[in-house]
Amino acid sequence: MKKIVKYSSLAALGLVAAGVLAACSGGEKKEAASGEATSDKKEIVVATNASPKPFNYEENGELTGFEIEVVRAIFKDSDKYTVKFEKTEWSGIFAGLDADRYQMAVNNISYTKERAEKYLYAAPTAKNPNVLVVKKDDDSIKSLDDIGGKSTEVVQGTTSAKQLEEYNKQHADNPTVLNYTKADFQQIMGRLSDGQFDYKIFDKIGVETVIKNQGLDNLKVIELPSDQQPYVYPLLAKGQDELKSFVDKRIQELYKDGTLEKLSQQFFGGSYLPAEADIK
């Protein structure tokens, strides 16, 4: 009799164990199915240099900034795409787009004819005119007419670097001195403040943000005349035409529903949006 009870107990334990295994097995299948549903979405890798603030930066180890949050808003609730950010050097952004490692990039990127031949420009998300920055006690530089013989720091391949390289071609008799660097904009502005070079050309929002955040009160900003719309754009790799259509449509929607305005006020402290007619 004792034997029967013993075997019955073992059998019962076996049934319980089998039930537990079955339950575990069912749970694993459910998770796998969920994973498969997620993997149906195409992952879009977005490159950024995480600079300059307030366009792209890190806070408490997390990427944020106007462009980062615009991208998140673009892909929010998408049933087709998921988004992943990857931080890299400025030059690495374009090398990654060329190699199809990245499908998209945001980094306060302006329009140039050369880039338009290699990449796809999405609709603009912000307006950001260039300015000239010098020390307050320097009266020798009042406009671009005065930069001949003066020195500055530039990052290879940026719009301002190309602008000044073109300037030197046109003013070969008295060129400006270009010191190439891989430093970020905050470091460059600090060195300008310390008098390590004479001036810097950069966008107004980035300049005013760094001067305020770093307390660079010895610097002054000089407005530069321009006949062009200095817009900021997401950039996409060649061949990403379907993605570009999706991004353009979402940017139009974010403009109309007030999301772009809200993010502009949050990160820029004002309205720096492109003209509605140019968001197309």
PAZAPA-4460 file (N, C-alpha, C; in steps of 0.05 Angstrom, whole numbers, plus 32768, in hexadecimal, padded with zeros to 4 digits):
% residues 280
    n_x    n_y    n_z   ca_x   ca_y   ca_z    c_x    c_y    c_z   seq   type   mol
   8011   7FE8   8000   8000   8000   8000   8011   8019   8000     1      M     A
   8026   8018   8010   8038   802F   8011   8045   8034   7FF6     2      K     A
   804B   801D   7FE8   8058   801F   7FCE   8046   802D   7FBA     3      K     A
   802C   8027   7FBB   8019   8033   7FA8   8017   8051   7FAD     4      I     A
   8016   8059   7FC6   8015   8075   7FCD   802E   8084   7FC3     5      V     A
   8045   8077   7FC6   805E   8083   7FBE   805E   8087   7FA0     6      K     A
   8056   8072   7F91   8056   8075   7F74   8042   8089   7F6A     7      Y     A
   802B   808A   7F78   8016   809E   7F71   8020   80BA   7F75     8      S     A
   802F   80BE   7F8B   803A   80D9   7F90   804E   80E1   7F7B     9      S     A
   805E   80CE   7F73   8072   80D4   7F5E   8064   80DA   7F44    10      L     A
   804F   80CC   7F3E   8040   80D1   7F26   8034   80ED   7F26    11      A     A
   8029   80F4   7F3D   801E   810F   7F40   8033   8125   7F3C    12      A     A
   804A   8120   7F48   8060   8133   7F45   8068   8136   7F27    13      L     A
   8068   811F   7F1A   806F   811F   7EFE   805C   812F   7EED    14      G     A
   8042   812C   7EF4   802D   813B   7EE5   8030   8159   7EEA    15      L     A
   8037   8160   7F03   803B   817D   7F0A   8052   8188   7EFA    16      V     A
   8068   8178   7EFA   8081   8181   7EEC   807B   8184   7ECF    17      A     A
   806C   8171   7EC4   8065   8173   7EA7   8055   818C   7EA1    18      A     A
   8042   8192   7EB4   8032   81AA   7EB1   8043   81C3   7EB1    19      G     A
   8057   81C3   7EC4   8068   81DB   7EC6   8078   81DE   7EAC    20      V     A
   8083   81C8   7EA2   8093   81C9   7E89   8082   81D2   7E72    21      L     A
   8069   81C8   7E71   8057   81D0   7E5C   8051   81EE   7E5D    22      A     A
   804D   81F8   7E76   8048   8214   7E7A   8060   8225   7E71    23      A     A
   8078   821C   7E79   8090   822A   7E71   8094   822A   7E53    24      C     A
   808E   8213   7E47   8091   8210   7E2A   807E   8223   7E1C    25      S     A
   8065   8225   7E26   8051   8237   7E1A   8059   8253   7E1C    26      G     A
   8066   825B   7E34   806F   8276   7E38   8085   827D   7E25    27      G     A
   8097   826B   7E20   80AD   8270   7E0E   80A3   8274   7DF1    28      E     A
   808F   8265   7DE9   8084   8268   7DCF   8077   8283   7DCB    29      K     A
   806A   828B   7DE1   805C   82A5   7DE0   8070   82BC   7DDD    30      K     A
   8086   82BA   7DEC   809A   82CF   7DEA   80A7   82CF   7DCF    31      E     A
   80AC   82B8   7DC4   80B8   82B6   7DAA   80A6   82C2   7D95    32      A     A
   808C   82BD   7D98   8079   82C8   7D85   8079   82E6   7D86    33      A     A
   807B   82F0   7DA0   807B   830D   7DA3   8094   8319   7D96    34      S     A
   80AB   830B   7D9A   80C4   8314   7D8E   80C2   8314   7D70    35      G     A
   80B5   8300   7D64   80B2   82FE   7D48   80A2   8315   7D3D    36      E     A
   808D   831D   7D4D   807D   8333   7D44   808D   834D   7D44    37      A     A
   809F   8350   7D58   80AF   8368   7D59   80C3   8368   7D42    38      T     A
   80CF   8351   7D3C   80E3   834F   7D27   80D8   8354   7D0B    39      S     A
   80BD   8354   7D09   80B1   835B   7CEF   80B6   8378   7CE8    40      D     A
   80BB   8389   7CFB   80C1   83A5   7CF6   80DE   83A8   7CED    41      K     A
   80E2   83BB   7CDB   80FD   83C0   7CD2   810B   83D3   7CE5    42      K     A
   8123   83CC   7CEE   8132   83DD   7D00   8141   83F3   7CF0    43      E     A
   813C   840C   7CF8   814A   8423   7CEC   815F   842C   7CFF    44      I     A
   8178   842B   7CF6   818F   8434   7D07   8195   8451   7D00    45      V     A
   8193   8462   7D14   8197   847F   7D10   81B1   8487   7D1D    46      V     A
   81C3   8493   7D0D   81DD   849B   7D17   81DC   84B8   7D21    47      A     A
   81EC   84BD   7D36   81EF   84D8   7D40   820A   84DB   7D4E    48      T     A
   8215   84F3   7D4E   822D   84F9   7D5D   8228   8501   7D79    49      N     A
   820E   8503   7D80   8205   850C   7D9B   8210   8528   7DA2    50      A     A
   8212   8539   7D8E   821B   8554   7D91   8214   8563   7D78    51      S     A
   820D   857D   7D79   820E   858E   7D90   81F3   858F   7D9F    52      P     A
   81F4   8596   7DB8   81DC   859B   7DC8   81D1   85B6   7DBE    53      K     A
   81B6   85B9   7DBB   81A1   85A8   7DC5   8195   8595   7DAF    54      P     A
   81A3   8592   7D99   8199   8581   7D83   819C   8564   7D8A    55      F     A
   81B3   855C   7D93   81B9   8540   7D9B   81CD   8540   7DB1    56      N     A
   81C6   8533   7DC7   81D9   8531   7DDE   81D1   851A   7DF0    57      Y     A
   81E3   8515   7E03   81DE   84FF   7E16   81D8   850C   7E31    58      E     A
   81C4   8501   7E3F   81BD   850A   7E5A   81B7   84F1   7E6B    59      E     A
   81C7   84EE   7E80   81C5   84D6   7E91   81C8   84BC   7E81    60      N     A
   81DA   84BD   7E6E   81E0   84A5   7E5E   81CC   84A0   7E48    61      G     A
   81B9   84B1   7E44   81A4   84AD   7E2F   81A5   84C3   7E1B    62      E     A
   81A2   84BC   7E01   81A1   84CF   7DEC   8187   84DF   7DED    63      L     A
   8189   84F9   7DE9   8171   850A   7DE7   8178   8523   7DD7    64      T     A
   8167   8537   7DD7   816B   854E   7DC6   8155   8551   7DB2    65      G     A
   8153   8568   7DA5   813D   856D   7D92   813B   8558   7D7D    66      F     A
   8151   8552   7D6F   8150   853F   7D58   814B   8523   7D62    67      E     A
   8156   851B   7D78   8152   8500   7D83   8134   84FC   7D89    68      I     A
   8128   8510   7D96   810C   850E   7D9D   80FA   8510   7D84    69      E     A
   8102   851F   7D70   80F3   8520   7D57   80F3   8504   7D4A    70      V     A
   810A   84F7   7D49   810C   84DC   7D3E   80FA   84C9   7D4D    71      V     A
   80FB   84CA   7D68   80EA   84B9   7D78   80CC   84BD   7D71    72      R     A
   80C5   84D7   7D6D   80A9   84DD   7D66   80A2   84D3   7D4B    73      A     A
   80B5   84D4   7D38   80B0   84CA   7D1D   80A9   84AD   7D1D    74      I     A
   80B8   849D   7D2C   80B4   8480   7D2C   80A1   8475   7D42    75      F     A
   8097   8487   7D52   8085   847F   7D68   806C   8471   7D5C    76      K     A
   8066   8459   7D67   804F   8449   7D60   804F   8440   7D43    77      D     A
   8066   8441   7D36   8068   8436   7D1B   8064   8418   7D1B    78      S     A
   8053   840E   7D08   804F   83F1   7D06   8063   83E5   7CF2    79      D     A
   8075   83F5   7CE7   8088   83EB   7CD3   80A5   83EE   7CDC    80      K     A
   80AB   8402   7CEC   80C7   8408   7CF3   80CC   8409   7D11    81      Y     A
   80E3   8400   7D19   80EE   8406   7D34   8107   8417   7D30    82      T     A
   810E   8426   7D45   8125   8438   7D42   813A   8433   7D57    83      V     A
   8153   8435   7D4F   816A   8431   7D61   817F   8446   7D5B    84      K     A
   8189   8454   7D6F   819D   8468   7D6C   81B9   845D   7D70    85      F     A
   81CC   8467   7D60   81E8   845F   7D63   81FA   8477   7D63    86      E     A
   820A   847A   7D78   821C   8491   7D7A   8236   848C   7D6B    87      K     A
   823F   849F   7D5C   8258   849C   7D4D   8265   84B8   7D48    88      T     A
   827D   84B8   7D3E   828A   84D1   7D37   827C   84DE   7D1F    89      E     A
   8281   84F8   7D1B   8275   8506   7D05   827B   84F8   7CEA    90      W     A
   8294   84F2   7CE5   829B   84E5   7CCC   828F   84C9   7CCA    91      S     A
   828B   84BC   7CE1   827F   84A1   7CE1   8262   84A0   7CD9    92      G     A
   8255   84B7   7CDC   8239   84B9   7CD3   8236   84B3   7CB6    93      I     A
   8247   84C0   7CA6   8245   84BE   7C89   8251   84A4   7C7F    94      F     A
   8266   849A   7C8C   8271   8480   7C85   825D   846A   7C8A    95      A     A
   824E   846D   7CA0   823A   8459   7CA7   8222   845A   7C94    96      G     A
   821A   8472   7C8B   8205   8474   7C77   820E   8468   7C5C    97      L     A
   8227   846D   7C55   8232   8462   7C3C   8232   8443   7C3D    98      D     A
   8238   8438   7C54   823B   841B   7C57   8220   840D   7C5E    99      A     A
   820A   841C   7C5F   81F0   8412   7C66   81EF   8407   7C83   100      D     A
   8202   8410   7C94   8202   8409   7CB0   81EC   8419   7CBE   101      R     A
   81E8   8432   7CB4   81D3   8443   7CBE   81C0   8449   7CA7   102      Y     A
   81A6   844B   7CAE   8192   8452   7C9A   818C   8470   7C9B   103      Q     A
   8193   847C   7CB2   818B   8498   7CB6   819E   84A5   7CC9   104      M     A
   81A0   84C0   7CC8   81B2   84CE   7CDB   81A5   84E9   7CE2   105      A     A
   81AA   84F2   7CFB   81A2   850C   7D04   81BA   8518   7D13   106      V     A
   81C3   8530   7D0B   81D9   853C   7D19   81DC   855A   7D11   107      N     A
   81C5   8568   7D12   81C5   8584   7D0B   81D1   8587   7CEF   108      N     A
   81C7   8576   7CDC   81D1   8575   7CC1   81C3   8589   7CAF   109      I     A
   81D3   859A   7CA2   81C8   85AD   7C90   81CA   85A3   7C73   110      S     A
   81BF   85B2   7C61   81BE   85A9   7C45   81D8   85B2   7C36   111      Y     A
   81E3   859F   7C27   81F8   85A6   7C14   81F3   8596   7BFA   112      T     A
   81FB   85A1   7BE4   81F7   8594   7BCA   8206   8579   7BC9   113      K     A
   821E   8579   7BD5   822E   8560   7BD5   8220   854A   7BE4   114      E     A
   8215   8550   7BFB   8207   853C   7C0A   81ED   8532   7BFC   115      R     A
   81E0   8545   7BEF   81C7   853E   7BE1   81CC   852B   7BCA   116      A     A
   81E4   852B   7BBF   81EB   8518   7BAA   81F0   84FC   7BB4   117      E     A
   81F7   84FA   7BCE   81FE   84E0   7BDA   81E9   84D4   7BEC   118      K     A
   81D8   84E6   7BF7   81C5   84DD   7C0B   81A9   84E8   7C05   119      Y     A
   8195   84E0   7C15   817A   84EA   7C13   8174   84FC   7C2A   120      L     A
   816B   8514   7C24   8163   8527   7C39   8145   8523   7C3E   121      Y     A
   813E   851F   7C58   8122   851F   7C60   8119   853C   7C63   122      A     A
   8100   8540   7C69   80F5   855B   7C6E   8104   8568   7C85   123      A     A
   8108   8583   7C85   8116   8590   7C9B   8106   8590   7CB4   124      P     A
   8114   8591   7CCB   8106   8591   7CE5   810A   85AA   7CF5   125      T     A
   811F   85BA   7CEE   8125   85D3   7CFD   8133   85E7   7CEB   126      A     A
   8132   8600   7CF4   8140   8616   7CE6   8156   8620   7CF8   127      K     A
   816F   8622   7CED   8185   8628   7CFE   819B   8637   7CEF   128      N     A
   8199   8652   7CEF   81AC   8662   7CE0   81C8   8662   7CEC   129      P     A
   81DC   8665   7CDB   81F8   8667   7CE5   81FE   8683   7CF0   130      N     A
   8210   8683   7D03   821A   869D   7D0F   8238   869C   7D11   131      V     A
   8244   86B3   7D16   8261   86B5   7D1A   8265   86BB   7D38   132      L     A
   8277   86AD   7D45   827C   86B0   7D61   8299   86B9   7D66   133      V     A
   829D   86CE   7D75   82B7   86D8   7D7C   82B7   86E1   7D99   134      V     A
   82CF   86E7   7DA3   82D0   86F1   7DBF   82C6   870E   7DBF   135      K     A
   82BA   8715   7DD5   82AD   8730   7DD8   82C1   8747   7DD5   136      K     A
   82DA   8742   7DDD   82EE   8757   7DDC   82FC   8758   7DC1   137      D     A
   82F4   8748   7DAE   8300   8747   7D93   82F0   8757   7D80   138      D     A
   82F9   876F   7D79   82EB   8781   7D66   82F5   877E   7D4A   139      D     A
   8308   876B   7D46   8315   8769   7D2B   8304   8758   7D19   140      S     A
   82F0   8748   7D24   82DF   8738   7D13   82C2   8741   7D17   141      I     A
   82B6   874C   7D02   829A   8755   7D04   8289   8747   7CEF   142      K     A
   8295   873A   7CDB   8287   872B   7CC7   8299   8718   7CB9   143      S     A
   828F   8709   7CA6   82A0   86F6   7C97   82B6   8704   7C87   144      L     A
   82B3   871E   7C83   82C7   872D   7C74   82E1   8730   7C84   145      D     A
   82E0   8729   7C9E   82F6   872E   7CB0   8305   8715   7CB9   146      D     A
   82FE   86FD   7CAE   830A   86E5   7CB8   8324   86DD   7CAA   147      I     A
   832C   86EC   7C95   8346   86E7   7C88   835D   86EA   7C9C   148      G     A
   836E   86D5   7C9D   8385   86D6   7CB0   837E   86CE   7CCC   149      G     A
   8364   86CB   7CD2   835B   86C3   7CED   8358   86A4   7CED   150      K     A
   8358   8699   7D05   8358   867C   7D07   833E   8672   7D13   151      S     A
   8337   8659   7D0C   831F   864C   7D18   8324   862E   7D19   152      T     A
   8312   861F   7D26   8313   8602   7D27   82FA   85F7   7D18   153      E     A
   82FE   85E3   7D08   82E8   85D7   7CF9   82EB   85B8   7CFA   154      V     A
   82D4   85AB   7CF7   82D4   858E   7CF4   82D2   8587   7CD7   155      V     A
   82E4   8576   7CCE   82E5   856E   7CB1   82C9   8564   7CA8   156      Q     A
   82C1   856E   7C90   82A8   8565   7C84   828F   8574   7C8D   157      G     A
   8291   8586   7CA0   8279   8595   7CA9   8273   85AB   7C95   158      T     A
   825B   85B6   7C97   8253   85CC   7C85   8265   85E4   7C89   159      T     A
   826B   85EB   7CA2   827B   8603   7CA7   8298   85FF   7C9D   160      S     A
   82A3   85E6   7C9F   82BD   85E1   7C95   82BE   85E5   7C76   161      A     A
   82AA   85DA   7C69   82A9   85DD   7C4B   82A5   85FA   7C43   162      K     A
   8295   8609   7C53   8291   8625   7C4D   82AB   8635   7C4F   163      Q     A
   82BB   862F   7C63   82D4   863D   7C67   82EA   8634   7C54   164      L     A
   82E9   861A   7C4C   82FB   8611   7C37   82F6   861F   7C1D   165      E     A
   82DC   8623   7C17   82D5   8632   7BFF   82DD   864F   7C01   166      E     A
   82DA   865A   7C19   82E3   8676   7C1E   8301   8679   7C18   167      Y     A
   8311   8665   7C20   832E   8666   7C1C   8335   8665   7BFE   168      N     A
   8325   8656   7BEF   832A   8655   7BD2   8325   8670   7BC5   169      K     A
   8312   867E   7BD0   830B   8698   7BC5   831C   86AF   7BD0   170      Q     A
   832A   86A9   7BE6   833B   86BD   7BF3   8357   86B1   7BF8   171      H     A
   8362   86A6   7BE3   837C   8699   7BE5   8392   86AC   7BEE   172      A     A
   838F   86C6   7BE9   83A3   86DA   7BF1   83A3   86DF   7C0F   173      D     A
   838C   86DA   7C1C   838A   86DE   7C39   8376   86CB   7C45   174      N     A
   837D   86B1   7C45   836A   869D   7C4F   8367   869D   7C6D   175      P     A
   8351   8691   7C76   834E   868D   7C93   835C   8673   7C9A   176      T     A
   8365   8671   7CB3   8375   865A   7CBC   8362   8645   7CC8   177      V     A
   8362   862D   7CBB   8350   8618   7CC4   835F   8603   7CD4   178      L     A
   8357   85FF   7CEC   8363   85EA   7CFD   834E   85D3   7CFF   179      N     A
   8354   85BC   7CF3   8342   85A6   7CF3   8343   8597   7D0E   180      Y     A
   832B   858F   7D18   832A   8581   7D32   8314   856D   7D31   181      T     A
   8315   855A   7D44   82FF   8547   7D48   82F0   854D   7D62   182      K     A
   82F7   8563   7D6E   82EA   856B   7D88   82CC   8571   7D83   183      A     A
   82BC   856E   7D98   82A0   8576   7D95   829D   8594   7D97   184      D     A
   8285   859D   7D91   8281   85BA   7D90   8285   85C8   7DAB   185      F     A
   827D   85BA   7DC0   8280   85C6   7DDB   829E   85CB   7DE1   186      Q     A
   82AF   85B8   7DD9   82CC   85BC   7DDE   82D7   85D2   7DCC   187      Q     A
   82CD   85D3   7DB4   82D7   85E8   7DA1   82D0   8604   7DAC   188      I     A
   82B7   8607   7DB6   82AF   8621   7DC1   82BF   8628   7DD9   189      M     A
   82C6   8614   7DEA   82D6   8619   7E01   82F2   8624   7DFA   190      G     A
   82FD   8619   7DE4   8317   8622   7DDB   8316   863D   7DCE   191      R     A
   8300   8643   7DC1   82FC   865F   7DB7   82FB   8673   7DCE   192      L     A
   82EC   866B   7DE2   82EA   867C   7DFA   8306   8681   7E07   193      S     A
   8317   866C   7E06   8332   866E   7E12   8346   867D   7E00   194      D     A
   833D   8685   7DE8   834E   8694   7DD6   8361   8683   7DC5   195      G     A
   835B   8669   7DC2   836D   8657   7DB3   8369   865B   7D95   196      Q     A
   8354   8667   7D8C   8350   8670   7D70   833D   8687   7D70   197      F     A
   8337   8692   7D59   832B   86AD   7D58   830C   86AE   7D55   198      D     A
   8301   869B   7D47   82E4   869C   7D42   82D9   8680   7D3C   199      Y     A
   82BF   867E   7D3C   82B2   8664   7D34   8298   866B   7D26   200      K     A
   8293   865C   7D10   8279   865E   7D02   826A   8645   7D09   201      I     A
   8252   8649   7D12   8241   8632   7D1A   8224   863B   7D1A   202      F     A
   8212   8628   7D20   81F5   862F   7D20   81ED   863E   7D39   203      D     A
   81DA   864F   7D36   81D2   8661   7D4C   81C8   8653   7D65   204      K     A
   81B8   863E   7D61   81AD   8630   7D78   81C3   8622   7D88   205      I     A
   81D5   8615   7D7A   81EB   8607   7D88   81FD   861A   7D96   206      G     A
   8203   8631   7D89   8215   8645   7D95   8209   8650   7DAF   207      V     A
   81F0   8659   7DAD   81E3   8666   7DC4   81DF   8652   7DDB   208      E     A
   81DA   8638   7DD5   81D7   8624   7DE9   81F2   8620   7DF8   209      T     A
   8208   861D   7DE9   8222   8618   7DF6   822B   8630   7E06   210      V     A
   8227   8648   7DFB   822F   8660   7E0A   8220   8662   7E25   211      I     A
   8207   865B   7E25   81F7   865C   7E3D   81FF   8645   7E50   212      K     A
   8200   862D   7E46   8206   8616   7E57   8222   8616   7E63   213      N     A
   8235   8620   7E53   8251   861F   7E5C   825A   863A   7E68   214      Q     A
   8248   864D   7E69   824E   8667   7E76   8264   8676   7E67   215      G     A
   8264   8675   7E4C   8279   8682   7E3C   8271   869F   7E36   216      L     A
   826F   86AF   7E4C   8265   86CA   7E49   8278   86DD   7E3B   217      D     A
   8290   86D3   7E35   82A4   86E5   7E27   82A2   86E2   7E09   218      N     A
   828D   86D3   7DFF   8289   86D0   7DE3   8271   86E0   7DD9   219      L     A
   8272   86E9   7DC0   825B   86F7   7DB5   8254   86EB   7D9A   220      K     A
   823A   86EE   7D93   822F   86E2   7D7A   8229   86F7   7D66   221      V     A
   8233   86F3   7D4D   822E   8706   7D37   821D   86F8   7D22   222      I     A
   8206   8703   7D1C   81F4   86F8   7D08   8201   86F9   7CEC   223      E     A
   81FC   86E4   7CDC   8206   86E3   7CC1   81F0   86E4   7CAD   224      L     A
   81F1   86F6   7C99   81DC   86F7   7C85   81DD   86DE   7C74   225      P     A
   81C5   86D5   7C6B   81C4   86BD   7C5B   81AB   86BF   7C49   226      S     A
   81AF   86B5   7C30   8198   86B4   7C1D   818D   8698   7C1C   227      D     A
   8196   8686   7C2D   818D   866B   7C2E   817E   8665   7C48   228      Q     A
   816C   8650   7C46   815F   8647   7C5F   8171   8633   7C6D   229      Q     A
   817C   863A   7C84   818E   8628   7C92   817F   8613   7CA2   230      P     A
   8175   85FF   7C95   8165   85EB   7CA2   8176   85D3   7CAC   231      Y     A
   816A   85C4   7CBE   8175   85AC   7CC9   8165   8594   7CBF   232      V     A
   8173   857F   7CB6   8165   8569   7CA9   816E   854D   7CB4   233      Y     A
   815B   853A   7CB6   8164   851E   7CB8   816F   8515   7C9D   234      P     A
   8184   8506   7C9D   8191   84FC   7C85   818E   84DE   7C83   235      L     A
   8188   84D4   7C6B   8184   84B7   7C67   8197   84AD   7C52   236      L     A
   819D   8493   7C54   81AF   8486   7C41   81A1   8484   7C26   237      A     A
   81B1   8483   7C11   81A6   847F   7BF6   8197   8464   7BF5   238      K     A
   8181   8464   7BE7   8171   844B   7BE5   815B   8449   7BF9   239      G     A
   815B   845B   7C0D   8146   845A   7C22   812E   846C   7C1B   240      Q     A
   8125   8469   7C02   810F   847A   7BF8   80F5   8475   7C07   241      D     A
   80EF   845C   7C0D   80D7   8456   7C1B   80D7   8461   7C38   242      E     A
   80EE   845F   7C44   80F2   846A   7C5F   80EF   8488   7C5E   243      L     A
   80FB   8495   7C4A   80F9   84B2   7C47   80DC   84BB   7C45   244      K     A
   80CC   84AD   7C35   80AF   84B4   7C33   80A1   84B3   7C4D   245      S     A
   80A8   849E   7C5D   809B   849B   7C77   80A4   84B2   7C8A   246      F     A
   80BE   84B8   7C8A   80C8   84CD   7C9C   80BD   84E8   7C94   247      V     A
   80BC   84EE   7C7A   80B1   8508   7C70   8094   850B   7C79   248      D     A
   8085   84F6   7C76   8069   84F8   7C7D   8065   84FC   7C9B   249      K     A
   8075   84EE   7CAB   8074   84F2   7CC8   807C   850D   7CD1   250      R     A
   8091   8519   7CC4   809A   8534   7CCB   8084   8548   7CC5   251      I     A
   8076   8544   7CAF   805F   8556   7CA8   804A   8554   7CBE   252      Q     A
   8044   853B   7CC6   8030   8537   7CDB   8038   8544   7CF6   253      E     A
   8052   8541   7CFD   805C   854C   7D16   805C   856A   7D15   254      L     A
   805F   8576   7CFE   805E   8593   7CFB   8041   859C   7D00   255      Y     A
   802E   858E   7CF3   8012   8596   7CF5   8006   8591   7D10   256      K     A
   800E   857C   7D1E   8001   8577   7D38   800F   8585   7D4F   257      D     A
   8024   8595   7D49   8031   85A5   7D5D   8048   8598   7D6C   258      G     A
   804F   857F   7D64   8065   8572   7D72   8080   857F   7D6D   259      T     A
   8085   8587   7D54   809E   8595   7D4E   80A1   85AF   7D5D   260      L     A
   808B   85BE   7D5E   808B   85D7   7D6D   8090   85D2   7D8B   261      E     A
   8084   85BE   7D96   8088   85B8   7DB2   80A5   85B0   7DB8   262      K     A
   80B1   85A0   7DA7   80CD   8598   7DAB   80E0   85B0   7DA6   263      L     A
   80D9   85C1   7D93   80E9   85D9   7D8F   80E9   85EB   7DA8   264      S     A
   80D2   85EF   7DB3   80D1   85FF   7DCC   80E0   85F2   7DE3   265      Q     A
   80DD   85D7   7DE5   80EA   85C8   7DFA   8108   85CA   7DF9   266      Q     A
   8114   85C5   7DE1   8131   85C3   7DDF   813E   85DD   7DD6   267      F     A
   8130   85EE   7DC7   813D   8606   7DBD   8134   861F   7DCC   268      F     A
   811E   861D   7DDB   8114   8634   7DE9   8105   8648   7DD7   269      G     A
   80FD   863F   7DC0   80EE   8650   7DAD   80E6   8640   7D95   270      G     A
   80D9   864E   7D82   80CF   8641   7D6A   80E4   8644   7D54   271      S     A
   80F0   862D   7D4D   8105   862D   7D38   80FD   8618   7D22   272      Y     A
   80E4   861B   7D19   80DA   8608   7D05   80DE   8612   7CE9   273      L     A
   80E1   8600   7CD6   80E2   8607   7CB9   80C7   8613   7CB0   274      P     A
   80C7   8621   7C9A   80AE   862A   7C8E   809E   8611   7C87   275      A     A
   8084   8612   7C8C   8073   85FB   7C86   8074   85F1   7C69   276      E     A
   8077   8605   7C57   8079   85FE   7C3A   8092   85EE   7C34   277      A     A
   80A6   85EF   7C44   80BF   85E1   7C3F   80C0   85C5   7C4B   278      D     A
   80AB   85BE   7C5A   80A9   85A3   7C65   8099   8592   7C52   279      I     A
   80A7   8585   7C40   809A   8576   7C2B   80AA   855E   7C23   280      K     A
***
